[in-house]
Amino acid sequence: MPIPFLSEGLALGRIFITVCTGGWRWWRARRRRLTPQETLAIRSKWKPLFVEWLRNQRHQKLSTEVIIRDLRRIDNYPDTKEGKGISAWFRIGLIGNYERGIMLSCGIYELVYDANEEVYYSPAKGARGNTKVTLTGYVPYENIETVDWDGDQYYSYPHIYCYFDRKHKQPYEKLSFCERGNLDEHVFYSEIISFESVRRETKKRGIKSSFLS
């Protein structure tokens, strides 16, 4: 004899499980919480591809510019009308790799190095610094979903689709100032100070900077 409401209960149970599973996957994708195994797999996938691409571009003296695109705002491209905050896509130079991802050049600046206090700060507007640096954005490989290496009809550079941090709306895990170096014709960038450290020191000295405001 069939148990009353058993089939309806089982159906509701299956729906509940499906909803919970889908919700978990959505929440996990939203937060980008990866297991160590998933993180390792992503890094192992992207690292050799970016290392080889950058090596070839430099060897052939070709551009190392790329297009960074926010995966969650892909339909904003190629529109250039944006509100406040970082754009949904932008062109930028890929300058190197680090142990967890790629390094992007956000601009070349001059800082003042105070040897007595061993600190860096930004010079006032119109003044010169004594140290040339590259403001560098560090993008972890796990923030990269896919790459269109050939580009499109607008930009023939690689299009790198990234997960932007929801709070800061940027693909970087950190911003730092780096010095450019050469070793046996190999170009590399060495981190010297974080962006936040320079901003704090500049603010502490009461200096109004043109690019830290």
Secondary structure, 3 states (H helix, E strand, C coil): CCCCCHHHHHHHHHHHHHHHHHHHHHHHHHHCCCCHHHHHHHHHHHHHHHHHHHHHHHHCCCCCEEEEEEHHHHHHCCCCCCCCCCCCEEEEEEEEEECCEEEEEEEEEEEEEECCCCEEECCCCCCCCCEEEEEEEEEEHHHEEEEECCCCCCCCCCEEEECCCCCCCCCCCEEEEEEEEEECCEEEEEEEEEHHHHHHHHHHCCCCCCCCC
